[in-house]
Amino acid sequence: MQNDLPTHYLAARDHLVQLAMTPGWWHYSRHRALELEEESVTHGHGLWPGMREAVRAELKRLGFKPRPSDL
């Protein structure tokens, strides 16, 4: 999947992954991924479909689990 994604998409995903792994930023990262997906629909540009899943999959691949205090 990763090789099929454009560079700007991977950069945004990686940024959100880094935020999610930063203590205290888990919820923001999830919320921002949702916002990007919604922008794809409301603005009709289709740049960010599936961003939440892409972030989730990358976090899973990295073996990351949020701290209980971040949940």
Buried (B, 14 or more C-beta within 10 A) or exposed (E): EEEEBEEEBBEBBEEBBEBBBEEEBBEEBBEBBBEBBEBBEEEEEEBBEBBBEBBBBBBEEEEEEBEEEBE
